[in-house]
Amino acid sequence: MNKTWLVLRNGIISQVTRKSWLLVTCGLPVLLALIMLVPPLLRGNPSGASASSEPVTSPTVEGYVDQSGLITRIPDNVAGLLRPYSDEASARRAMASGEISAYYLVPADYVESGDLAYVLPDPKAFSLDGQSWVMRWVLLVNMVGGDEGLAQRLQNPVNLRVRALTPSTGPEVGEGPAYWIPYTTAMILYIIIIMSSSLLRSSLGDEKKNRVLEILMVSLSPQQILTGKVVALAVVGLLQTAIWAGTGYLLLKVAGGTINLPPASQLPVAVVLWALVFFILGYGVYASLLAGLGALTGPNVPGSSTADFVIIWPMIIPVFLMTIIIPNVNGLLAVLLSLFPPTAPVAMITRLAVGGVPWWQPVLSAVLLGVTVALVFRVVARAFRAQVLMSGQAFTSRGYFALLMGREEPDTRSDCSNVGLE
Amino acid sequence: MDAVEVKRIVKSFGSTRAVQDVSFGVRNGEILGLLGPNGAGKTTCIRVLLDIFKPDQGSVSVFGGPMTEAKKDRIGYMPEERGLYQDLALQRCLVYLATLKGLSASEARQRVGQYLQQFDLAAHRDKKVKELSKGMQQKAQLINTIAHWPDLIIIDEPFAALDPVNTQMVKDLMLDLKRDGRAIILCTHQMHHAEELCDRIVLIDRGRVVLEGALDEIRRQYAGNAVLVRVTGALPEVGGVLQETRHNHTRHWTLAEGTSPQDVLKHLVSSGAVVEQFEIALPSLEEVFIKVVGGPDPGRSPGGEAGDA
């Protein structure tokens, strides 16, 4: 069996069977489930222990008693959620029988005072994040004479679009999808890369500490070790992300929510595919560099906590420059950042999410990034051989970059003591 | 043909020369002792041999040529202490490492199972490695070293954590492997084990080979003018004995210059003593070691080889 495959398989199994990984991966969705599902359940079961003896009313159906005569029609989209009652006594009876969970009392002077009473059987059942929006929407529509379009405009009177007089190469600056899609995509990419790379670094550090790497190096080439581990932890990182995303989606469905993005906010399939390509390549570069760091320092050595940042900071640059990249998606800075391999994964995804990028640029960027992955891989594999058996050394940027430049050993006397000349 | 031939290797780390002009070889069916004090350069030599470090000068030939990935499967290496996944179950860890040496999963499971029985570890197969005692971990490492039936076995301090029973078991195993035609390199600074097992030794100090050869030749080479004598009954007066030490009934006589063992034997026989034992006293390997390497050197690394490279 291919040895790289064996390392890969072992890397995945070892990681996903770790208690800490299982705890984080499963604990987060469980926590989310508790946050999302428990409060509504409690609201639906206000009387606690007596719940089993009383019918639980649907929390989505409420009633109203309109003493002002304002409400003449219920908009179609909330038609089933509100029931009219002629007087408070009948509304109260309906609530007692479980027909409705609560009712609104619209007083005669509502238009002047804006006061509205919300009557419910138990104060514990009240929640600010309930469905008061239904009543607000009904009142608003009726106040503007039933014109739902006008009501919508009143709800969101300003959709600000800024237009500069000087020509722009990108889309107009605006709030909304043009900004949050690139931001979100880039941040997800960034988080997955950091998460997977850190796992890799910690795993290598442990193996170095317990000298398993020494055994592995007598069985495998550094390239085989690196490839197996880098791919394994990419799979683990993606698996964790998929579990979190899947659980989040499921919980949203269970809780009755939906994700209906407007067409302008949905990413084209091509961009999603490019995101995958740039994730793999970006992960290849940064995971390899962090693997080199793991081999150089090992776990819990001075400077290792700041070392990650030194290596990762180029990836963060485009995140800080998004306000410049997004409105000038084909500007010089945006193009340079998306072609320069260390910044390319985040910068190119940002530009692609905005749109209007010439087709050859992502291709060229991916090729350059691919070449960089190969080079970094080669350099780190060589460093692996030289550094993997040294005792844990304190991290220094100088030492690390000297290592990547091909100097096998530290050349100071103090460092040599770490070499353990046996 | 030598299983391994190391020729004049030099390896430096920065300004420190770890190994200088070291040469040695080991043949199939032979145990070579790679001896030396802490920090002498033994582990660096082994790592150069295993192609983990590239030598600055010199060459290494393994199974008749340079090291290749395929040849690595014919080598079993046991570093001093550790070298196993602490959080994995013992059997899973050993099977995984054996598959990396080219065994199929079923083959690896079968062999590891057999060795676990042989080494009295079968009952612990599902325990995590870190839950095992030091001695058990040492045995597990040994299983990892030999499970793929390597042609060349390199073992660094295999007896460190073993009790006398297990020490003898490991010695017997090493002798069996030697009889089976495997080439074995034993790194140790426990001279009595090397004396018992090795056919030849290479003594390294401060990165240089200071002594090498067959064990008997070396001991003869360092033999002083001394004899071991045991007689029954009264002991006649013997001239030319500078110093006498006793171990039970055996006397160790250091002879004066100009007095030969033949003179002493002749005198004993002619005096009518009943001689039960008379032999040239050879120094132990430990005595040779101390003689060659000398006392403690403040410039030498204090920490043990502990594997650090």
Chai-1 contact restraints between the chains, C-beta under 6 A:
chainA,res_idxA,chainB,res_idxB,connection_type,confidence,min_distance_angstrom,max_distance_angstrom,comment,restraint_id
A,K3,B,L100,contact,1.0,0.0,6.0,A-B,restraint_1
A,L6,B,T99,contact,1.0,0.0,6.0,A-B,restraint_2
A,L6,B,L100,contact,1.0,0.0,6.0,A-B,restraint_3
A,N10,B,Y96,contact,1.0,0.0,6.0,A-B,restraint_4
A,N210,B,R82,contact,1.0,0.0,6.0,A-B,restraint_5
A,N210,B,Q86,contact,1.0,0.0,6.0,A-B,restraint_6
A,R211,B,P79,contact,1.0,0.0,6.0,A-B,restraint_7
A,R211,B,R82,contact,1.0,0.0,6.0,A-B,restraint_8
A,R211,B,G83,contact,1.0,0.0,6.0,A-B,restraint_9
A,V212,B,Y85,contact,1.0,0.0,6.0,A-B,restraint_10
A,E214,B,P79,contact,1.0,0.0,6.0,A-B,restraint_11
A,I215,B,G83,contact,1.0,0.0,6.0,A-B,restraint_12
A,M217,B,I52,contact,1.0,0.0,6.0,A-B,restraint_13
A,V218,B,L50,contact,1.0,0.0,6.0,A-B,restraint_14
A,V218,B,K72,contact,1.0,0.0,6.0,A-B,restraint_15
A,V218,B,Y77,contact,1.0,0.0,6.0,A-B,restraint_16
A,S219,B,K72,contact,1.0,0.0,6.0,A-B,restraint_17
A,S219,B,L100,contact,1.0,0.0,6.0,A-B,restraint_18
A,S219,B,K101,contact,1.0,0.0,6.0,A-B,restraint_19
A,S221,B,E69,contact,1.0,0.0,6.0,A-B,restraint_20
A,L389,B,A309,contact,1.0,0.0,6.0,A-B,restraint_21
A,S391,B,D308,contact,1.0,0.0,6.0,A-B,restraint_22
A,E409,B,F13,contact,1.0,0.0,6.0,A-B,restraint_23
A,E409,B,G14,contact,1.0,0.0,6.0,A-B,restraint_24
A,P410,B,G14,contact,1.0,0.0,6.0,A-B,restraint_25
A,D411,B,G14,contact,1.0,0.0,6.0,A-B,restraint_26
A,C416,B,F13,contact,1.0,0.0,6.0,A-B,restraint_27
A,C416,B,G14,contact,1.0,0.0,6.0,A-B,restraint_28
A,C416,B,T16,contact,1.0,0.0,6.0,A-B,restraint_29
A,V419,B,F13,contact,1.0,0.0,6.0,A-B,restraint_30
A,V419,B,A309,contact,1.0,0.0,6.0,A-B,restraint_31
A,G420,B,D308,contact,1.0,0.0,6.0,A-B,restraint_32
A,G420,B,A309,contact,1.0,0.0,6.0,A-B,restraint_33
A,L421,B,A18,contact,1.0,0.0,6.0,A-B,restraint_34
A,L421,B,T44,contact,1.0,0.0,6.0,A-B,restraint_35
A,E422,B,K42,contact,1.0,0.0,6.0,A-B,restraint_36
A,E422,B,T43,contact,1.0,0.0,6.0,A-B,restraint_37
A,E422,B,T44,contact,1.0,0.0,6.0,A-B,restraint_38
A,E422,B,E305,contact,1.0,0.0,6.0,A-B,restraint_39
A,E422,B,A309,contact,1.0,0.0,6.0,A-B,restraint_40
